[in-house]
Amino acid sequence: MASFESSSLLSPSMSASSTDQSTCPSIAALKSLLTSTLRITTIDNRVFIGTFMGTDQLLNIILVNTEEYILGNEASRFVGQVMLPWRLVLHVEAFDQQSTSNSKVKDDRSLYI
C-alpha cells in the first residue's frame, strides 16, 4: 500500500501561481496514483474501491469501476463512476502491486488522509 500524509497533498487554497506544478511533490504524488486502485472510507461508513482517475480543484476524488460497500454489511453493489466530495472522505488507501504480491513485507507508504 502507498502512504501519504494529508499535509503533503495540495490544498484547495494553493493557486497554480504559488507553486510550480511540474515540480511540486504533492502533484507528483497524486500523478503517481493515477489508475491505481484506491479504497476510500467515508464518514457515513461506506467504503468505495475503484480506479483513481483524478481530482478536481476542490479535491473531490473521481473513481471508475467502483464497488460500494457498507461497513457491517457483507453485500456490495457496483456503482461505476463516482465523485466523492473531499469533506466526506475519512480514510484513503492505495493498493500497490508490490505489497499485494508479498504480504509479509510491511509497506509504510499506505495512503492515510
SEPA-375342 format. One record per residue (C-alpha): residue in one letter; x, y, z; residue number from 1. Coordinates in steps of 0.5 Angstrom, whole numbers, plus 500, padded with zeros to 3 digits. Layout:
<recs>
 code   u   v   w pos
    a   X   Y   Z NUM
...
</recs>
This chain:
<recs>
 code   u   v   w pos
    m 500 500 500   1
    a 502 507 499   2
    s 502 512 504   3
    f 502 520 504   4
    e 500 525 510   5
    s 495 530 509   6
    s 500 535 509   7
    s 503 533 503   8
    l 497 534 499   9
    l 496 540 495  10
    s 491 544 499  11
    p 485 548 495  12
    s 487 555 497  13
    m 494 554 494  14
    s 494 557 487  15
    a 498 555 481  16
    s 502 561 481  17
    s 504 560 488  18
    t 508 553 486  19
    d 511 550 480  20
    q 506 545 479  21
    s 511 541 475  22
    t 516 540 481  23
    c 511 540 487  24
    p 512 534 491  25
    s 504 533 492  26
    i 502 534 485  27
    a 508 528 483  28
    a 505 524 489  29
    l 498 525 486  30
    k 500 523 479  31
    s 504 517 481  32
    l 497 515 484  33
    l 493 515 477  34
    t 490 509 475  35
    s 492 506 482  36
    t 486 502 486  37
    l 484 506 492  38
    r 480 504 498  39
    i 476 510 501  40
    t 472 510 507  41
    t 467 516 508  42
    i 465 519 514  43
    d 458 515 513  44
    n 461 508 514  45
    r 461 507 507  46
    v 468 504 503  47
    f 469 505 496  48
    i 474 501 492  49
    g 476 503 485  50
    t 481 506 480  51
    f 483 513 481  52
    m 482 518 476  53
    g 484 524 479  54
    t 481 530 483  55
    d 478 537 481  56
    q 480 544 484  57
    l 476 543 491  58
    l 480 536 492  59
    n 474 532 490  60
    i 476 525 488  61
    i 474 521 482  62
    l 474 514 482  63
    v 472 509 476  64
    n 470 502 476  65
    t 468 503 483  66
    e 465 498 488  67
    e 461 501 494  68
    y 461 497 501  69
    i 457 499 507  70
    l 461 497 514  71
    g 458 492 518  72
    n 454 489 511  73
    e 457 484 507  74
    a 453 486 501  75
    s 456 491 496  76
    r 454 494 489  77
    f 457 496 483  78
    v 457 504 482  79
    g 461 505 476  80
    q 464 512 476  81
    v 463 516 483  82
    m 466 523 485  83
    l 467 523 493  84
    p 467 530 496  85
    w 473 531 500  86
    r 469 533 506  87
    l 466 526 506  88
    v 473 523 506  89
    l 475 520 512  90
    h 481 515 510  91
    v 484 513 503  92
    e 489 507 502  93
    a 492 506 495  94
    f 494 499 493  95
    d 501 497 491  96
    q 502 492 486  97
    q 509 490 490  98
    s 505 490 497  99
    t 500 485 495 100
    s 505 480 492 101
    n 509 480 498 102
    s 504 481 504 103
    k 509 479 509 104
    v 513 486 508 105
    k 510 492 511 106
    d 510 498 507 107
    d 509 504 511 108
    r 507 508 504 109
    s 500 507 505 110
    l 495 513 504 111
    y 492 516 510 112
    i 489 522 510 113
</recs>
